[in-house]
């Protein structure tokens, strides 16, 4: 017994020592790396957006080119730089295209046929956004011809001999084309990210889905054709993905039966596009409304000051609609001022943009439906081919850069985020 215990005690002592070392350091490999914070999905309650039970007000931007630019791995540092810069300005949402139909570097080569290389570029965009704390508003198709759009869908149906009409608007009523688009939606929403391993529909990095960029159906000014399509497609998306918010992608024009068609619409043409802000936005499965702001595209003969006054009227009208009638949040998902205007001066951009951001801030401060605004558009140096007459490299435009950060900080104060976010606190303390 004595001899046995003499051997047993050292063994027990060694085992205890090993156990202590493992308990103390065995988890070192895991704990030495910061754990990625658990993200929650953005939600809607009445006319406000919420995140983790607190009201959410968005200051964000458009960089439509993120996926297209990520196809070539050598270009990906620019995408990362843009997302990092946005985060450093306190921006929380970036709107970008989750489509490229037909043509060069297409995501969808033909109906139901996808380029895995391009899909992995979109995987990268989502994963990189997550790393920088930015959420994405992903648009699923274009009403315009850029990156394919509804024109490409119509051409596909026509080429396959199943199209009912060569009109672009057959996108909204042709059963074959509806089937093409539904297949696209299913493929994107159920895509498993090759980097994160998360299906898109389960990834809270995605702020929301946007059904279609700037829908118009001018062949049916009554709006019935577009309304029918919107009702069907929003219900279809929600049947697949109940996690994410959904918006349409409207420009915000009032339809022919709206009393505001002649008092708020820019001109008569705006009521004949087949869309209607109130009717379209009132669809049950639409979580928040969207509005665009392009006064210089809508008016060609107004003085600058009149355009700025119109912008304020346009925004207040839609906020009033959402506060009183729709009971949904409204986001101004594109706003811009062209530098091609004959009387353009850089200071005009700052004035218009300040007007827009001030109205969003005032609505947020009184807990109204004005949920946020996204500038069109930001990009980084060395990619002029993606620029247009609205593009800004933010750090090369000090007034816009300063104004953007100011908006981030005052919205953060309303939400009480400065105490929780050290980087945001540091950013905003420099501005005080």
Secondary structure, 3 states (H helix, E strand, C coil): CHHHHHHHHHHHHHHHHHHHHHHHHCCHHHHCCCCCCCCCCCEEECCEEEECCEEECEEEEECCCHHHHHCCHHHHHHHHHHHHHHHHCCCCEEEEECCCECCCCCCEEECCEECHHHHHHHHHHHHHHHHCCCEEEEECCECCCCCCHHHHHHHHHHHCCCCCCCCCCHHHHCHHHHHHHHHHHHHHHCCECCCCCCEHHHCCCEEEEECCECCCCCCCCCCHHHHHHHHHHHHHHHHHCCCCEEECCCCCCCCCCCCCCCCCCCCHHHHHCCCCHHHHHCCCCCCEEEEEECHHHHCCCCCHHHHHHHHHHHHHHHHHHHHHHHCCEEEEEEECCCCCCCCCCHHHHHHHHHHHHHHHHHHHHCCCCEEEEEEECECCCCCHHHCCCCCECHHHCHHHHHHHHHHHHHHHHHHCCCCCCHHHHHHHHCCC
